[in-house]
Amino acid sequence: QVQLVESGGGLVQPGGSLRLSCAASGSIFSIYDMNWYRQAPGKQRELVAAITKGGSTNYADSVKGRFTISRDYAKNTVYLQMNNLKPEDTAVYYCNAARPLVGYWGQGTQVTVSS
């Protein structure tokens, strides 16, 4: 089993930056693909960025060129660097650890982009 704790959310002005962190514990971090999802009010949860256990990355079209996902195997942590933030990026961001037939979620961290 994996426990995930997100941090780094907050209020930022349009054009600003934030870095989200997700600390994992309880299992072998390196065997999981790690994902960041977000959910805005009244909308479905959507996949924002993904990084495989081997380090390959993938991004939603809406964040390509602005967001970067990375992982630190020594710290059992995955990051989401978010630059040039827009009001439409406002959402609760969730960390997800995934293997075939198994998935774990963090509690979420709020990101609000507003002037």
N, C-alpha and C positions, 0 to 999 in steps of 0.2 A: 504494500500500500504506500501511497505517496501523499505527503502533506505539502500544500503549496500556499505561500504567503506573498501576496503582492504588496508593493509599496511604490511611492513616487508620484501618485496622482495629485491633482490640485487644480487651481484656477490659473489660467494663463491668457494673455492677450493674443489676438490673432497675429500670426507671424512668429510667435514665440516657440520655445522648445521645452520638452519634458523628457525625462528618462524614467521609464517604468522598470522595476525589478521584480522578479519572481524567484523566491528562495524555495528550493525543494528539499525535503527530508523524508526519511523513512524507507527508501528503497534505492536501487542503483540508478542514479540520475542518467547515466550515459546510455541506458537501454531504451529510453523514451524519446519519441519525437515530441517537441514542445511547440505550443501554439499560443498566440494571443488572439482572443476574440473580443468583440465589443458589442454592447447592446444599448441603443439609444431609446428614450421613452417612446412607447408605442410601436417600436420596430422589433424585428426578429434579431436574434444574436447572429453576428456575421464574423467570419474568419478574416482577420486583418493581416496576420503574418505567421509564417511557419518555418521551423528549422528542424531538420531531421537529426537523428542521433549521429549521423555522419557529417552534419554541418551544412547540408544543402538548404537553401532558403527559397521561399516563395512569398509573394505579396498580393494583396488585393489591388486591383487597378487603381482604386481611389487613393491609395497611399504610396504607390510606387514612386521612388525618387525622393520621398519625404521621410519615410520611416525605415529603420534598420533594425532587424532582429539579430541577436547574437547570444552565445551561451558560453559560460565559463565552467568547464568541467571540474576544475579544482574547487570552485566555490559552490557548485551545485545550483547555479543561478542562471536564469535566462533574462535578457534585457530587451526592452523595446525603446530605441531612441527615436523620438518623434520631433521632427523639425518642421518649420513653416506651418504651424498648426492653424486649422481653419475652424470656424464655428461648427461646421458639420462633423467635426471629429469629436464633438462633445458626446460622451457616453460613459457607461461603466465598462472598464476593461478587465477581462478575465484571462488568467493564465490557465492553460490546459496541458496536461501530460498524457500522452496517448501511446498505446501499443495495440495490436490487434485484439479486439473484444474487450479492451480495458481502457478506461479514461478517468482522469481525476481533475477536479476544478478547484481553483482558489476562490476566495470570498469576493473578489472584485475590488477595484479601486476607481474612484470617480475622477474623470478628466472633464473639465469645463473650460471651453475656449470662448471668451467673451471680453469685450471692451468695456 
